[in-house]
């Protein structure tokens, strides 16, 4: 039991005898049971999520060991794996040590603090305001539902939604209209009742029928993937540049009614809610979204998005903030073949690890921030086990959340955890050396995370209904709302891409675009969009409020 509540469990009665409060003791037992189940120190026989942790790992690893190593791109011999890491680590430390004296932006203080100067603002793009004004002039106050409709007509997302039964008699055009209205009502959080009060002739009962029978999670994800892939294919290289393999991820808290088991009070943002974790590509295209509880691991959410997105994009560089990284996260990112590039909030407190023992005088400029050597023997002993867990993540035999719960600071005695932590220290040291040495890398990470912030702003613009609070407490309905929200700005980005290319294909506009203009160009703009509906004002019309007798 926690020491802070020990006196509530064990206390003395009037006669001085020790007594155990049974209810408080059982609460302590249940809390401890929950934590042990989460990290799978104990498990439930026959369960799925809380099953034996050995069942999460590939059962045929001994037979397919070489193929699993090849699929991860890792050497079969642990000595070759360690030698490559040591060489890269020495080179990164040596480069930072030699370049520190000529680096005006980074200082290592004698007290062991790292000081990094803020990035200098780049020149403001001069023609982007005029370009946005051109969109407003050519497509003034474009309705958001028309953007969704045009996306469907061009990409064809309606065929993804098949009936859950074998027979369907709905007219295709009627079904398409009702489906788009349902997705629009969910994605804006306006609700089906308000959407039904339009001039389209569909009742709320008709919309609820389509929602209940057709709208499910898997077709929505496939529709989103189709729109994202269509956006990638529609891009012109002379405007947007080469295809990118970089992605940024971050979470946003949405308020939710507090009667759902997934709903929790967020420590930083306060209030009950859920967390939606977005993976947004450098060109403002969101490739994956997840509905999570506020206390769930952002590191696990980051890895799930990299591994599970169903788009044509290959993620090789992943930008996150401080909450999306950890030493174990660095280790798994290296094993899975992508670079984890965080913007660390506590950069002044970071330490660099030594690659070798017996060389305390190496890297003289970095002495105040250097700490102990890496324990390579731990990595050497647990190499196969680390590859097993990385393979389980890649194949999806276990989700990242359940695996990472085993490797937390609450269970440091786990030998594979210790090896992953050492590997994470190696990869993080290499990253920190490059991060401190290269201002271009710091700016790249900063720019990538700004794209996610812009995405969150667009979500606030679109998800306006009910004050932006999800009003259902059913998990499946919350997921449908989140995925519908994902679909709407994805459609907006697709249509905006076509609109911007329609303008920039004109020689006069393209010739006026500078390097800074192309750098700041983004399809995630909505100054020309009306998400609310049609507004009309006729001063000659009056509301019928008075009775005929009063009017007489």
Secondary structure, DSSP 4 states (H G I P E B T S, - for coil): --GGGHHHHEEE-TTS-EEE-HHHHHHHHHHHHHHHHHTTSS--TT-STTS-GGGGS-TTTTTSHHHHHHHHT--SSHHHHHHHHHHHHHHHHHHHHHHGGG-TTEEE-TTS-EEEPPPPPPPPPSSHHHHHHHHHHHSTTEEHHHHHHHHHHHH--GGG---SSS-----HHHHHHHHHHHHHHHHHT--HHHHHSSTT---HHHHHHHHHHT--HHHHHHHHHHHHHHHHHH--HHHH-SPP-EEEEEEEEEEB-TTSTT-EE-TTT-SEEEEEEEEEETTS-EEEEEEE-TTS-HHHHHHHHHHH--SS----EEEEEGGG--HHHHHHHHHHT-EEEEE-TTGGG--EEESSSS-TTSSGGGGGGEEEEP-HHHHHHTHHHHHHHHHHHHHTSS-HHHHHHHSSGGGTT-HHHHHHHHHHHHHHHHHHHHHHH-HHHHHHHHHHHHHHHHHHHHHHHH--GGGG-B----HHHHHHHHHHHHHHHHHHHHHHHHHHHHHHTSHHHHHH--HHHHHH--S---TTEE-S------TT-----S-HHHH-
